[in-house]
Amino acid sequence: MIPPMLLKFLLPKVLDHLIMVFKLDKVLDYVEKPNELDDKVEDLEDRIIWLEQVAHEPRKFVNCETCKNKIKEK
């Protein structure tokens, strides 16, 4: 077993080396910080909210008794 003092000294250095080798710092930046796709999604969500506010109510249709076609409700 590795002595705790040595582990306390070596573990941060090993982790820093692994982060550099596998470029995990870039991956963490991409995951944690806002990027261009986050901005696009936010813009689209705002646009959807606006469209829902300005949209009219859907028309109501009923089926005609004789011809079975959809017609506007009176």
Rosetta silent file (secondary structure, phi, psi, omega in degrees, C-alpha in Angstrom):
SEQUENCE: MIPPMLLKFLLPKVLDHLIMVFKLDKVLDYVEKPNELDDKVEDLEDRIIWLEQVAHEPRKFVNCETCKNKIKEK
SCORE:     score description
SCORE:     0.000 S_00000001
   1 L     0.000  145.527 -178.344    0.000    0.000    0.000 S_00000001
   2 L   -81.773  133.053  178.838    1.162    3.512   -0.787 S_00000001
   3 L   -62.545  144.037 -176.184    1.853    5.688    2.254 S_00000001
   4 H   -58.125  -36.486  179.860   -0.678    8.536    2.670 S_00000001
   5 H   -65.989  -40.611  178.545    1.941   11.297    2.496 S_00000001
   6 H   -68.148  -39.565  178.726    3.280    9.991   -0.795 S_00000001
   7 H   -63.892  -40.851  179.282   -0.250    9.573   -2.122 S_00000001
   8 H   -63.528  -32.770 -179.571   -1.100   13.129   -1.108 S_00000001
   9 H   -82.017  -41.639 -173.816    1.919   14.357   -3.041 S_00000001
  10 H   -82.452  -35.510 -173.829    1.660   12.135   -6.121 S_00000001
  11 H   -57.800  -47.980  177.600   -2.065   12.021   -6.775 S_00000001
  12 H   -60.924  -37.023 -179.932   -2.463   15.671   -7.884 S_00000001
  13 H   -68.247  -41.332  178.471    0.528   15.385  -10.178 S_00000001
  14 H   -65.047  -42.991  179.416   -0.758   12.170  -11.744 S_00000001
  15 H   -64.528  -41.439  176.893   -4.209   13.679  -12.226 S_00000001
  16 H   -61.723  -39.896  178.561   -2.771   16.819  -13.804 S_00000001
  17 H   -65.639  -43.628  178.300   -0.749   14.693  -16.191 S_00000001
  18 H   -62.714  -39.100  178.198   -3.806   12.623  -17.160 S_00000001
  19 H   -62.566  -41.308  178.803   -5.800   15.793  -17.760 S_00000001
  20 H   -69.143  -42.635 -176.571   -3.098   17.078  -20.083 S_00000001
  21 H   -65.307  -44.850 -176.546   -2.637   13.789  -21.945 S_00000001
  22 L   -94.206    6.504  178.230   -6.332   13.214  -22.632 S_00000001
  23 L    54.565   40.984 -179.302   -7.124   16.945  -23.063 S_00000001
  24 H   -70.127  -23.060  177.979   -9.786   16.722  -20.389 S_00000001
  25 H   -64.577  -37.920  176.951   -9.506   20.418  -19.649 S_00000001
  26 H   -68.394  -39.501  178.283  -10.924   21.186  -23.099 S_00000001
  27 H   -63.715  -43.820  178.847  -13.707   18.659  -22.614 S_00000001
  28 H   -64.185  -39.530  176.128  -14.575   20.174  -19.246 S_00000001
  29 H   -61.429  -43.970 -179.158  -14.600   23.660  -20.755 S_00000001
  30 H   -64.373  -39.083 -176.751  -16.930   22.495  -23.520 S_00000001
  31 H   -76.657  -41.873 -171.383  -19.282   20.781  -21.086 S_00000001
  32 H   -89.186  -32.949 -177.261  -19.363   23.368  -18.322 S_00000001
  33 L   -93.658  150.185  176.884  -19.124   26.702  -20.145 S_00000001
  34 L   -64.119  141.263  178.961  -21.756   28.030  -22.542 S_00000001
  35 L  -129.147 -172.172 -174.689  -20.914   27.446  -26.180 S_00000001
  36 H   -63.623  -34.600  179.187  -22.455   28.279  -29.560 S_00000001
  37 H   -70.309  -35.400  175.061  -25.031   25.484  -29.381 S_00000001
  38 H   -61.875  -41.243  178.229  -26.209   26.656  -25.976 S_00000001
  39 H   -63.903  -42.407  179.013  -26.710   30.126  -27.457 S_00000001
  40 H   -63.588  -43.182 -179.989  -28.667   28.713  -30.403 S_00000001
  41 H   -63.682  -41.388  179.093  -30.909   26.639  -28.132 S_00000001
  42 H   -63.221  -42.407  177.546  -31.581   29.643  -25.931 S_00000001
  43 H   -63.171  -42.029  179.378  -32.493   31.752  -28.982 S_00000001
  44 H   -66.559  -37.986  177.102  -34.807   29.022  -30.282 S_00000001
  45 H   -63.859  -41.742  177.197  -36.510   28.669  -26.903 S_00000001
  46 H   -62.546  -40.689  179.355  -37.107   32.423  -26.825 S_00000001
  47 H   -65.246  -40.094  178.175  -38.508   32.272  -30.351 S_00000001
  48 H   -63.714  -42.969  178.813  -40.864   29.414  -29.445 S_00000001
  49 H   -61.245  -43.450  179.251  -42.138   31.340  -26.422 S_00000001
  50 H   -63.786  -43.957 -179.748  -42.750   34.390  -28.601 S_00000001
  51 H   -63.493  -37.105  177.322  -44.546   32.334  -31.279 S_00000001
  52 H   -65.493  -32.411 -179.866  -46.780   30.741  -28.660 S_00000001
  53 H   -73.213  -37.196 -175.872  -47.735   34.194  -27.411 S_00000001
  54 H   -93.009   -8.654 -177.591  -48.652   35.615  -30.820 S_00000001
  55 L   -71.909  145.660  176.931  -50.273   32.482  -32.266 S_00000001
  56 L   -85.404  164.748  177.983  -54.036   32.409  -32.653 S_00000001
  57 L   -67.428  144.458  178.561  -56.236   29.687  -31.273 S_00000001
  58 L   -66.033  145.977  178.449  -56.632   26.696  -33.597 S_00000001
  59 L   -68.119  148.379  177.863  -59.848   26.604  -35.601 S_00000001
  60 L  -101.985  129.509  179.635  -62.500   24.214  -34.479 S_00000001
  61 E  -119.597  150.776  174.501  -63.910   21.886  -37.093 S_00000001
  62 E  -126.989  160.294  177.767  -66.795   19.476  -36.963 S_00000001
  63 E   -88.045  133.986  177.352  -67.735   16.633  -39.268 S_00000001
  64 L   -68.115  138.706 -178.569  -70.687   17.236  -41.580 S_00000001
  65 L   -66.859  -35.752 -174.851  -73.554   14.827  -40.910 S_00000001
  66 L   -89.133  -45.431 -174.550  -74.275   14.159  -44.578 S_00000001
  67 L  -102.486   -8.466  177.734  -70.924   14.201  -46.358 S_00000001
  68 L    65.593   17.554  175.601  -68.572   13.406  -43.383 S_00000001
  69 L   -89.215  158.710  177.630  -66.165   16.220  -44.377 S_00000001
  70 E   -81.526  132.985  177.468  -64.690   18.599  -41.867 S_00000001
  71 E  -130.777  161.936  178.867  -66.330   22.005  -41.800 S_00000001
  72 E   -68.280  143.213  177.183  -65.849   25.103  -39.672 S_00000001
  73 L   -76.135  143.043 -179.137  -67.802   25.192  -36.478 S_00000001
  74 L   -81.550    0.000    0.000  -70.458   27.898  -36.339 S_00000001
